[in-house]
Amino acid sequence: MTNIHLAIFKGKKIRRTIYNNEWWFVVEDIVFALTDTANPKDYINKMRRRDNELNKGYGQFVHTLFIDTPGGRQQMNCANTEGIFRIIQSIPSLKAEPFKRWLARVGYERVQEIEDPELATKRTRMLYKLKGYPDSWIEKRMRGIAIREELTDEWKQRHVGEDREYAILTAEISKATFDMTPSEYKKFKGLERQNLRDHMDDLELIFSMLGEASTTKITRAKQAQGFTENKRAAQAGGTVAGNARKELEKKSGEKVSTPQNYLHQLPQQKSFKKK
């Protein structure tokens, strides 16, 4: 299972994902951070031609994993900490040494989180706090993360393929809950590669949780196995949340889904502001 995260090194964005319980980093992001090249792919190709030993082992420590991009989730070349250290050896850059120290610290923190999962929760909570999110929002976001993990664990046990099938099932829940898939929802909010749920308000988070919690409940009750049965459970779980959303909108006269986001507020402000 993979989870997408974004790290910052000296102002440069480094996309990374947890795969097989360790961090994997996008190779192009690493190269760009250390070289400022306008064409990381071309730089990597030249680097491999220059370093024959690197080229020989490249396919052994670099793997394609799904990463969020402006064009949607795409497969990109990623390497774990050991692989990135090897790649850095072929980059003649003064920026390499502090990056190695940063990478080692990130790896050490991940080891700590594996040994004590509560640390990961605390660090995530602190990250949102530093970004300026209100405590009430953070509590809902953290609860939503836990509910999401419970659902994906259930899918894994029920023989649902990871990445692509997870994305399809998630889209089914979102469509039934909000009448929008996640990609449609991001466009609605004016987002690109940002995490959609980091830009939801309280009610949007609550209905997202309801849709996924209902899906987990129905999946267990139906003993769903495989992609097809779990797709039906996802549609049913999303429908539970969708019906509740429509009922609230009918009673309140207001839409739950809004184009509001946190793009222009963080970290300076805590309140939502309409685009």
C-alpha positions in Angstrom: 0.0 0.0 0.0 1.2 3.5 -0.8 0.4 6.9 0.8 1.4 10.1 -0.9 3.2 12.8 1.0 5.1 15.9 0.2 8.4 16.9 1.8 10.2 20.2 1.5 14.0 20.5 1.2 15.5 24.0 1.0 12.2 25.2 -0.5 12.1 22.4 -3.1 9.2 20.0 -3.2 10.1 16.3 -2.8 7.3 13.9 -3.5 7.5 10.7 -1.6 5.3 7.7 -0.7 5.3 5.0 1.9 5.7 1.6 0.1 6.4 -1.6 2.0 6.8 0.4 5.2 9.6 2.7 4.0 9.9 6.0 2.2 10.3 6.1 -1.5 11.2 9.4 -3.2 10.6 10.6 -6.7 14.0 10.5 -8.4 13.3 13.5 -10.7 12.4 15.7 -7.6 15.7 14.7 -6.0 17.7 15.5 -9.1 15.9 18.9 -9.5 16.5 19.8 -5.8 20.2 19.1 -6.1 21.0 20.5 -9.6 18.3 23.0 -10.5 18.3 21.5 -14.0 15.4 22.4 -16.2 15.2 18.9 -17.5 15.6 16.3 -14.7 14.9 13.3 -17.1 17.6 14.4 -19.5 20.0 14.9 -16.5 19.3 11.4 -15.2 19.9 9.8 -18.6 23.2 11.6 -19.0 24.2 10.7 -15.4 23.5 7.0 -16.1 25.6 7.1 -19.3 28.4 8.7 -17.3 28.2 6.2 -14.4 28.2 2.7 -15.8 27.9 1.1 -12.4 24.9 3.2 -11.6 23.3 2.3 -14.9 23.8 -1.4 -14.3 22.0 -1.3 -10.9 19.4 1.4 -11.7 16.6 -1.0 -12.4 17.2 -2.9 -9.2 16.7 0.1 -6.8 14.4 2.3 -8.9 10.8 1.3 -9.2 7.7 2.9 -10.7 5.1 3.9 -8.1 1.9 5.9 -8.4 2.4 9.6 -7.6 -0.1 12.5 -7.7 0.8 14.9 -10.6 -1.1 17.9 -12.1 -2.3 15.4 -14.8 -3.6 12.9 -12.2 -2.0 9.9 -10.6 0.8 8.7 -12.7 3.6 6.1 -12.4 6.9 7.7 -11.7 10.4 6.4 -11.0 11.1 6.3 -7.2 13.9 5.0 -5.0 14.2 4.3 -1.3 16.7 5.9 0.9 19.5 3.5 0.0 18.8 4.0 -3.7 18.7 7.7 -3.4 22.1 7.7 -1.6 23.5 5.8 -4.6 22.1 8.3 -7.1 23.4 11.2 -5.1 26.9 9.8 -5.4 26.7 10.5 -9.1 25.6 14.1 -8.7 28.6 16.6 -8.5 26.8 19.2 -6.4 27.6 21.2 -3.3 24.0 20.7 -2.2 24.4 16.9 -1.9 25.9 16.8 1.6 23.1 18.7 3.5 20.6 16.7 1.5 22.2 13.4 2.7 21.8 14.6 6.3 18.2 15.5 5.6 17.5 12.2 4.0 19.1 10.3 6.9 16.9 12.2 9.3 13.8 11.5 7.3 14.7 7.8 7.3 15.3 7.8 11.0 12.0 9.4 11.7 10.2 6.7 9.6 12.0 4.0 11.6 10.7 5.7 14.8 7.2 5.8 13.4 7.2 2.1 12.6 8.3 1.3 16.1 5.8 3.7 17.6 2.9 4.5 15.2 1.6 7.2 17.6 4.6 9.4 16.6 3.4 9.5 13.0 0.0 10.8 14.3 1.6 13.4 16.5 3.9 14.6 13.6 1.0 14.8 11.2 -1.1 16.7 13.8 1.8 19.1 14.4 2.2 19.7 10.7 -1.4 20.8 10.3 -1.1 23.0 13.4 2.0 24.7 11.9 0.1 25.3 8.7 -2.5 27.2 10.6 -5.5 24.8 10.6 -7.8 25.1 13.5 -7.8 22.4 16.2 -11.4 21.4 15.5 -10.6 20.8 11.8 -7.4 18.9 12.7 -9.4 16.5 14.9 -11.8 15.7 12.1 -8.9 15.3 9.6 -7.1 12.9 11.8 -10.2 10.9 12.4 -10.8 10.8 8.7 -7.2 9.4 8.1 -7.9 6.7 10.7 -11.2 5.7 9.0 -9.5 5.7 5.6 -6.8 3.4 6.8 -9.3 1.0 8.3 -11.1 0.9 5.0 -8.0 0.3 2.9 -6.9 -2.4 5.4 -10.2 -4.1 4.8 -9.8 -3.9 1.0 -6.4 -5.4 1.3 -7.7 -8.4 3.3 -10.5 -8.9 0.8 -8.2 -9.2 -2.3 -8.6 -5.8 -3.8 -5.6 -4.8 -5.9 -3.8 -1.8 -4.6 -3.3 1.7 -6.2 -5.5 1.6 -9.3 -8.4 -0.5 -7.8 -8.2 1.5 -4.5 -8.5 4.7 -6.6 -11.6 3.3 -8.5 -13.3 2.3 -5.3 -12.6 5.7 -3.7 -14.0 7.4 -6.8 -17.2 5.3 -6.4 -17.6 6.4 -2.8 -17.0 10.0 -3.6 -19.4 10.0 -6.6 -22.2 8.5 -4.5 -21.5 10.9 -1.6 -20.9 14.2 -3.4 -22.0 13.5 -7.0 -18.3 14.1 -7.9 -15.3 11.9 -8.3 -12.1 13.1 -6.5 -10.6 14.5 -9.7 -13.9 16.4 -10.4 -14.0 17.6 -6.8 -10.4 19.0 -7.1 -11.4 20.9 -10.3 -14.5 22.2 -8.5 -12.2 23.6 -5.7 -9.6 24.9 -8.1 -6.9 22.5 -6.9 -4.2 20.8 -8.9 -1.8 18.4 -7.2 -2.9 19.4 -3.6 -4.5 16.8 -1.3 -8.3 17.3 -1.7 -9.2 16.5 1.9 -6.7 19.1 3.2 -9.0 21.6 1.5 -12.4 20.4 2.7 -14.3 22.1 5.4 -15.8 20.4 8.5 -19.0 19.1 6.8 -17.2 17.9 3.7 -14.8 15.9 6.0 -17.7 14.5 8.0 -19.5 13.2 4.9 -16.3 11.8 3.5 -15.8 9.9 6.8 -19.5 8.8 6.7 -19.1 7.4 3.2 -15.9 5.5 4.0 -17.1 4.3 7.4 -20.3 3.1 5.9 -18.4 1.3 3.1 -16.3 -0.5 5.7 -19.4 -1.6 7.7 -21.2 -2.8 4.5 -18.1 -4.6 3.2 -17.9 -6.6 6.5 -21.6 -7.3 6.6 -21.7 -8.6 3.1 -18.3 -10.3 3.4 -17.4 -8.8 0.1 -14.5 -10.4 -1.7 -12.6 -9.2 -4.8 -12.9 -6.0 -6.7 -16.5 -6.4 -8.1 -18.1 -7.2 -4.8 -16.2 -4.4 -3.0 -17.2 -2.0 -5.8 -20.9 -2.7 -5.0 -20.1 -2.1 -1.3 -18.4 1.2 -2.1 -21.4 2.4 -4.1 -23.7 1.4 -1.2 -21.6 3.1 1.4 -21.3 6.2 -0.6 -25.0 6.2 -1.1 -25.6 6.2 2.6 -23.5 9.4 2.9 -25.0 10.9 -0.2 -28.6 10.5 1.0 -27.6 12.1 4.4 -26.0 14.9 2.5 -29.0 15.5 0.3 -31.3 15.5 3.4 -29.1 18.1 5.2 -29.1 20.3 2.1 -32.9 20.0 1.8 -33.4 21.0 5.5 -30.7 23.7 5.6 -31.1 25.1 2.1 -27.3 25.2 1.6 -25.0 23.0 -0.3 -22.4 20.9 1.5 -19.8 20.9 -1.2 -18.3 24.4 -1.8 -15.5 25.7 -4.0 -13.8 27.1 -0.9 -10.2 26.0 -0.1 -7.2 26.8 2.0 -4.9 27.8 -1.0 -4.8 31.5 -0.1 -5.0 31.3 3.6 -2.3 29.0 4.9 -0.2 29.5 6.9 -1.2 33.1 7.7 -4.9 32.6 8.3 -7.1 29.8 9.8 -10.4 30.7 8.2 -11.8 29.5 4.9 -12.2 32.0 2.1 -14.1 31.6 -1.1 -12.0 31.6 -4.3 
